[in-house]
Structures are given as structure tokens and as C-alpha cells.
Amino acid sequence: MTALIGPNGSGKSTLLSTMARLLKPRGGAVRLDGRAIHDLPTKALARALGILPQAPLVPEGLSVFDLVSRGRYPHQGLLGQWSAADEAAVEAALRLTGTLDFAARPVDALSGGQRQRCWIAMAVAQETQVILLDEPTTFLDLRYQLQVLDLLHRLTRLHGRTVVAVLHDLNLALAYADQVLCLKEGRIRAVVEEGARLSPEQVRDIFGVEVVAVENPRTGAPVFIPVGAADDAR
């Protein structure tokens, strides 16, 4: 799991949209398994890469099952015939995300955390190797943020998916992601991977915030506590 993090306007969502072929880079190319994604047919790309935008809208009254079923579109033929494989993929996605019990309910009648798990279930049913998510924890209470991040963590650890997510909480990103890319002004300013740590000075430079680092008593990893704005940070 890779987390993209940085202050507002740092380029996180732009980078994610470019990776998803929603934006075209002015130079270079985005490659997936060695192939430029802009050269791939749309359905072929949709079978390899899924994108969950920030705060997606759902049609009124649409059931959870019907929403998750939309993830099967890239795997259907010209006539859009529903197959046993489609049924199995949707049921597996519902079970994995803990949404099977309310599969018949309208999505718009659910809590924010439940709705987000339904959208992730749709991405899981799409059966792509790569899942891109733009701020999947935004507007969620802390409990539901942790549930969503736990789910994404399971997707990578137990099911071999590659997850790239834009996050806002630095401490949660460091706790859950295998790799954290810290962006500022459209550039990667720091990369945190296994064995590497951010310093308070780096946090100050990237986020413009003075922090103190304390040790997580369970993991030994640093937890950053903001103590004030650094108005002169560049």
C-alpha cells in the first residue's frame, strides 16, 4: 500500500488522476506492466486498474448489490450478459468488505463508513490488480477511518492487491502504508519506506507545521504531535 500525502495543493489528487488516465501528463508516460496506459483500450485498462474518486455520488435508491455489480462491467461482453463468475465475484467482494448483510439496502440509506465500504467492494469486484483511491477516509469519523484503512491493509496483505491512496492524516498514513510519498508544490519531497523515518524537520518543511515526535508504545514508530504553525516554512 502506497499513501500520497501532503498539504492542500501539493499535487496528490493530480498525481492520482494522472495514474488513472483521467489526466494526460505533459511529458513522459504512466506505465502499467511496462505499457503506457494511454495506449491501452479502455476496457483493458479497467480490468487492470480501478479508481475510486473522492466523495462519489450514487443514484438515489440504488442497492448495495447493484452498486457492487457495476464493478463487473469491464469483464462483460458486448451484450453485457451476467455470468456465474460475475455473481461469485460480487458475493466475494461483499463478504470481504463486510457489506453482505445489507446488500439489499439502498446505498444512500447507509452511514458514511458503510457507504465507503460499498464503494471499495465495487472496486474489489472489478478484480483489478491496482486500486487507486482519492481520500477514502475524508468526512469519516475516526472509527470508520480505521475500518476503511484496515480493509485496504487486508487487500494488500491477504489478497495481493496494490493500493494507492491519497490520505490527509500523516500518522495514519505512516501506520498503515508500506510506502508514503510526501508531496509539496508538485514534487516528491520525501519517501518513507520500511526502515526509514520522517524527521520533525522534514514534517516542518513539507507541511509547515512544528511537531514533536513521540514513540508509539506498541510499534516503536514515531507519532507526530502538532504544536504550532511554522509560518516561515518554505
Secondary structure by P-SEA (a helix, b strand, c coil): cbbbbbcccccaaaaaaaaacccccccbbbbccccccccccaaaaaacbbbbcccccccccccaaaaaaccccccccccccccaaaaaaaaaaaaaaccccccccccccccaaaaaaaaaaaaaaacccbbbbccccccccaaaaaaaaaaaaaaaaccbbbbbbbbccaaaaaacccbbbbbccccccccccccccccaaaaaaaccbbbbbbccccccbbbbbbcccccccc
